[in-house]
Amino acid sequence: MSIAERKLEEKQEMHKRILDGARKIFLEKGYEKTTMRNIAAEINYSQGSLYFYFKDKSEIFHELHKEGFRLLLNRLKILDKVSDPFERLKAAGRIFIQFAQENKDYYNLMFIVEEPVKNSPSGGFQIAQEVISYMHRIIKECQQKGRFKGMDADYFTFMIISVVHGICALFCRDRTTSFENKTNEELMEHGYECFVSLLETS
């Protein structure tokens, strides 16, 4: 390995360490109380050195946000080989739920942890819009096949995402304990299947 390659590898490893440490701090303290100082302390690194990688905590937060959506979008795109759009739509909801179950930290950062609007990049997160657009395209394809007749595609996309997100958010925020006789897995998976049964009659 050349010196340049080794330096690049070390930079990539440190980049990952910063993101891993920041993810933990954002989830523990929330956006407002997270600082570059406590991110640096989490990974035993000097605060000043963080600025070689990120200009501020907002940039770190955005990178974590995009990273989570990239992971989710990559999973959704696997469904492109499924020819029936309705089957693809049902499977997309299951992928959302599985993603939340397996990546609780990412899901909380993507959808739950709040960032002040003034710190948000102009135009919002493009990759988050890609996920919404992906779901919207599936619904439009379903309509072309005769499903969801008379439904506004935008409203219907919003409704689908809201239901699936609600299931995931209740799990990620530990709000499912009121259902004492059901496990998280049962509530999420069977609850979603009840929703799917309603879609099948639309």
C-alpha positions in Angstrom: 0.0 0.0 0.0 1.4 3.4 -1.0 1.6 6.3 1.4 -1.2 8.1 -0.4 -3.4 5.0 -0.2 -2.7 4.6 3.5 -3.5 8.3 4.2 -6.7 8.0 2.3 -7.7 4.8 4.3 -6.8 6.6 7.6 -9.0 9.6 6.6 -11.9 7.3 5.7 -11.6 5.5 9.1 -11.5 8.8 11.0 -14.5 10.0 9.0 -16.4 6.9 10.0 -15.3 7.3 13.7 -16.6 10.8 13.8 -20.0 9.8 12.3 -20.3 6.8 14.7 -19.5 9.0 17.7 -21.8 11.9 16.5 -24.7 9.5 16.0 -24.5 8.4 19.6 -24.3 12.0 20.9 -27.1 13.3 18.7 -29.4 10.5 20.0 -28.4 11.0 23.6 -28.5 14.8 23.7 -30.7 15.9 20.8 -29.5 18.4 18.1 -29.4 21.6 20.2 -27.3 20.2 23.0 -24.8 18.4 20.8 -21.6 20.2 20.3 -18.4 19.6 18.4 -16.7 19.5 21.7 -18.7 16.5 23.1 -18.5 14.7 19.7 -14.7 15.0 19.9 -14.7 13.8 23.5 -16.8 10.8 22.6 -14.1 9.5 20.2 -11.1 10.8 22.2 -10.2 13.3 19.5 -9.3 17.0 19.6 -12.1 19.4 18.8 -10.0 21.4 16.4 -9.1 18.3 14.4 -12.8 17.6 13.7 -12.9 20.7 11.5 -10.5 19.0 9.0 -13.5 16.7 8.3 -16.6 18.8 8.9 -17.2 22.5 9.2 -19.8 22.2 12.0 -22.2 19.9 13.7 -24.9 20.7 11.1 -22.8 19.2 8.4 -22.2 16.1 10.5 -25.9 15.8 11.1 -26.7 16.1 7.4 -24.1 13.5 6.5 -25.7 11.0 9.0 -29.1 11.8 7.7 -28.1 11.2 4.1 -26.2 8.0 5.0 -29.4 6.6 6.6 -31.5 7.5 3.6 -28.9 6.0 1.2 -29.1 2.7 3.1 -32.9 2.7 2.9 -33.0 3.7 -0.7 -30.5 1.0 -1.7 -32.8 -1.6 -0.1 -35.9 -0.3 -1.8 -34.2 -0.3 -5.2 -33.7 -4.1 -4.9 -37.5 -4.2 -5.5 -37.0 -2.8 -9.0 -36.9 -6.4 -10.4 -40.4 -7.0 -9.1 -42.7 -6.5 -12.1 -46.0 -6.1 -10.3 -46.1 -2.6 -8.8 -48.6 -3.5 -6.1 -46.4 -6.4 -4.9 -43.5 -3.9 -5.0 -45.5 -1.4 -2.9 -46.4 -4.0 -0.3 -42.8 -5.1 -0.1 -41.5 -1.5 0.2 -43.5 -1.1 3.4 -42.0 -4.3 4.8 -38.5 -3.0 3.9 -39.2 0.3 5.8 -40.3 -1.7 8.8 -37.3 -4.1 8.6 -35.0 -1.1 8.2 -36.3 0.5 11.4 -36.0 -2.8 13.3 -32.4 -3.3 12.2 -31.3 0.4 12.2 -33.1 2.0 15.1 -30.4 4.7 15.5 -30.4 5.7 11.9 -34.2 5.8 11.8 -34.4 8.0 14.8 -31.9 10.4 13.3 -33.7 10.4 9.9 -37.2 10.9 11.2 -37.3 11.7 14.9 -34.4 13.9 16.0 -35.3 17.5 15.3 -33.0 20.1 13.7 -33.8 23.8 13.7 -35.1 24.9 10.3 -32.4 27.6 10.1 -29.7 25.0 10.0 -31.4 22.9 7.3 -29.8 23.1 3.9 -31.7 25.1 1.2 -34.2 22.9 -0.5 -34.1 20.2 2.2 -32.5 16.8 1.9 -32.5 15.7 -1.7 -32.0 12.0 -0.9 -35.0 12.0 1.4 -37.0 13.4 -1.5 -35.7 10.5 -3.6 -37.3 8.0 -1.2 -40.6 9.9 -1.4 -40.4 10.0 -5.2 -39.6 6.3 -5.3 -42.8 5.5 -3.4 -44.8 8.0 -5.6 -43.7 6.3 -8.8 -44.8 2.9 -7.5 -48.2 4.3 -6.7 -48.5 5.9 -10.1 -47.6 2.5 -11.7 -50.3 0.8 -9.5 -52.9 3.3 -10.8 -51.8 2.6 -14.4 -52.6 -1.1 -13.6 -56.1 -0.1 -12.4 -55.6 0.1 -8.6 -56.4 3.1 -6.4 -58.7 4.6 -9.0 -59.8 8.2 -8.3 -57.0 8.7 -5.6 -54.7 11.7 -5.8 -51.2 10.2 -6.1 -49.6 12.8 -3.8 -52.2 12.3 -1.0 -52.1 8.6 -1.4 -48.2 8.6 -1.2 -48.4 10.7 1.9 -50.9 8.4 3.5 -48.9 5.2 2.8 -45.6 6.8 4.1 -47.4 8.2 7.2 -48.9 4.8 8.1 -45.6 2.9 7.7 -43.6 5.7 9.4 -46.1 5.6 12.3 -45.5 1.9 12.8 -41.7 2.5 12.8 -41.7 5.6 14.9 -43.8 3.9 17.7 -41.3 1.1 17.7 -38.2 3.4 17.6 -39.5 5.6 20.5 -40.5 2.6 22.6 -44.2 3.5 22.5 -45.6 0.0 22.0 -45.6 -1.2 25.6 -49.3 -0.6 26.0 -50.0 -3.7 23.9 -48.9 -6.0 26.7 -49.7 -9.3 25.0 -47.9 -8.5 21.7 -44.3 -8.3 20.9 -42.8 -5.5 18.9 -42.4 -7.8 15.9 -46.0 -9.0 16.1 -47.3 -5.5 16.3 -45.2 -4.1 13.5 -45.5 -7.0 11.1 -49.1 -8.1 11.7 -50.2 -4.5 12.1 -48.8 -3.8 8.7 -50.4 -6.8 7.2 -53.8 -5.5 8.4 -53.1 -2.3 6.5 -52.1 -4.2 3.4 -55.4 -6.1 3.6 -57.2 -2.7 3.4 -55.1 -1.7 0.4 -56.0 -4.9 -1.4 -59.7 -3.9 -1.4 -58.9 -0.4 -2.8 
